């Protein structure tokens, strides 16, 4: 494998991987059903918003990857350099987020499994999903993890795009949806499509995966940008496919889908009625691949971030976070304590705390990237140009608006 300051050799397309991992982790069941509902309610009118959302995520992930490669530091080191407040916020966020998200990821993966194999209850499939993810990540390092994630992406791609083709999209309306338009009562969905699809904390893990892949130094910027662009282009295809399904299959049919992963189970029932049980089964397999890829990505990637956080708070370097004690400790935290929530429900206080911390994370990421990538100590090849600054600045404003909207929804 190439080392630091060594230019990559061979075909760059063969090196693609970390971006696919980040994109697959970021697109979960909740993202897919949010896009599906937007298509159900507004047809193709918000297609442009979904595409802009992918462009915003490309800019954010590119900024994270560029910071890692050019500065030689991790994103947490960058946050820490901005002041203790950033470290304290991230530390509190990653603990609360992991506890709630662990239960959410296990439940989302369990939904299609319970629909496919109803001989076990939902909670049992959730526990099995968590344990399988835990064992796999515990005993495998990055390359095996990446290979499995690529396989899950392939399943997602074939199923979701195949479904979009099956419902026969109207090309004229599809093209018209590329023109920015905000229908009445669609502002919430428009902002959600731009800001919500494609990951939150998982975008910040991208740099850790490029490091685990062996990419070091500015010589890898071109590979990173290709990797990131391809990955979020595939994300965009997933999103457009689900919007097509909503627009063609459900728009105008007065179908009310449940929120979250439950809405995708509802869709499988509709597909069974329209196209037959084999198509519904194929869709549930794609749904399971999407949910499980998110679970695996978080189990592996956010554990890397936590190991880096603990190391630098303790004032030391951690050259191989996968082999450090905090890595399996956070993996345990993601898996076993959240199982209590599968049986007890989510306590109100924790839900509010989780929502509040989560609402602030994307504004935090966008604003801190703007600061880190424009500082005087950033080498010239790593500093943001005018286009990057415009996109990151617009993203920061968007996420501040979404943050306010979410906080008003929680407390208003």
Secondary structure, 3 states (H helix, E strand, C coil): CCCCCCCCCCCHHHHCCHHHHHHHHHCCHHHHHHHHHHHHHHCCCCHHHHHHHHHHHHHHHHHHHHHHHHHCCCHHHHHHHCCHHHHHHHHHHHHHHHHHHHHHHHHHHHHHHHHHCCCCCHHHHHHHHHHHHHHHHHHCCHHHHHHHHHHHHHHHHHHHHHHHHHCCCCHHHHHHCCCCCCCCCCHHHHHHHHHHCCCCHHHHCHHHHHHHHCCCCHHHHHHHHHHHHHHHHHHHHHHHHHHHHHHHHHCCCCCCCCCCCHHHHHHHHHHHHHHCHHHHHHHHHHHHHHHHHHHHHHHHHHHHHHHHHHHHHCCCCCCCHHHCHHHHHHHHHHHHHCHHHHHHCCCHHHHHHHHHHHHHHHHHHHHHHHHHCCCCCCCHHHCCCHHHHHHHHHHHHHHHHHHHHHHHHHHC
